[in-house]
Amino acid sequence: MVFAKKKWGQNFLVDNNLLDKIIKTINITDNENVLEIGPGQGALSEKLVDVAKSLSMVEIDPDLIKILEVHEKLSGLKIINQDILKVDLNSLKINSPVVVGNIPYNITSPIIFWLIDHIDSWDRAYLMVQKEVAQRLTGKIGTKDYSRVTVMTGLFFDIKICFSISPNVFIPRPKVQSAFISIEKRSGFNKNDVDIKKFSQVVRMAFNQRRKMLRNSLSTLDIDLDTCKIDFKRRPEQLTVDEFIDISNNII
C-alpha cells in the first residue's frame, strides 16, 4: 500500500463506476496506443490495457513504479519513471498515442503546454482537471471564464468537458470539484498561418487589461489598421481566436 504524496499532488481514483465511465468516454479501439500520465496504483491502467493495442505509462513516484511492475495485468509493459514535463514524447517511439491522465492539478497548464510542444506526436487527449480550470479552458466568448488560457489553447485545440466529478471518488478526497475533459486538435490549424510569438503577445496584452478596449490595451503595438478587419473598440473577451490571429498577422 502506497499513501498519496502531497508533493506530487496525488489523488487516487477509487470508484469503479467512474473508471468504467472514463473507459466508455475515451472509446479506445484495439488498434490505438495509449500513453497514461500518472497511472498511480493502476486502477485505470488495468482497464486501459484490456482495450488498447498497447499501454505505456509515465509515473514520477518510484514507490508506485514498484506496485505497477508487479501488477498482474501490467507487468512487462513500458513504465517510465519520469516527470512527464521532462519527457520527449518522440523519444518514447509510441505511434500517435491517445494521452490519458489523472494529473496533479497544480501542473495542469504546464501539461497542456507540453501537449502543444508535442502536438504532432499524439492523436487526442483526455485529462482529469480541476472543474474551475475546465470552465476556463472551455469558456464561451463574452463570459468571465473566457480568458487568456481559453484563447491560447483555443489556437491549437478544441476542448470539451465530458463530465463533472465529485471529490468522493478520490483518496485522499480533494477540496475541489473535478472535471474530465477531452482535447482534440483544432481542425484546419496550420502553425504556418500564424506567428505564435506575436499571437501570444497580443493575447497577453489584451487580457492583462481585459476591461479596456483593444485600442487602449494594444496601443503600443504597430498594427496595420488598413488590412486588419478588427473593431478596436471591442474588449478581448469579445474576440474569437481567428480575430486574435488577424491582429497578430497584421503587426508591422
Buried (B, 14 or more C-beta within 10 A) or exposed (E): EBEBEEEBBBBBBBBEEBBEBBBEEBEBEEEBBBBBBBBBBBBBBBBBBEBBEBBBBBBBBEEBBEBBEEBEBBEEBEBBBEEBBEBEBEEBEBEEBBBBBBBBBEBBBBBBBBBBEBBEBBBBBBBBBBBBBBBBBBBEBEEEBBBBBBBBBBBBBBBEBBEEBEEEBBBEEBEEEBBBBBBEBBEEBEEEEBBBEBBBBBBEBBBEBBEBBBBEBBEEBEBEEEEBEBEBEBBBBBBEBEBBBBBBBBBE
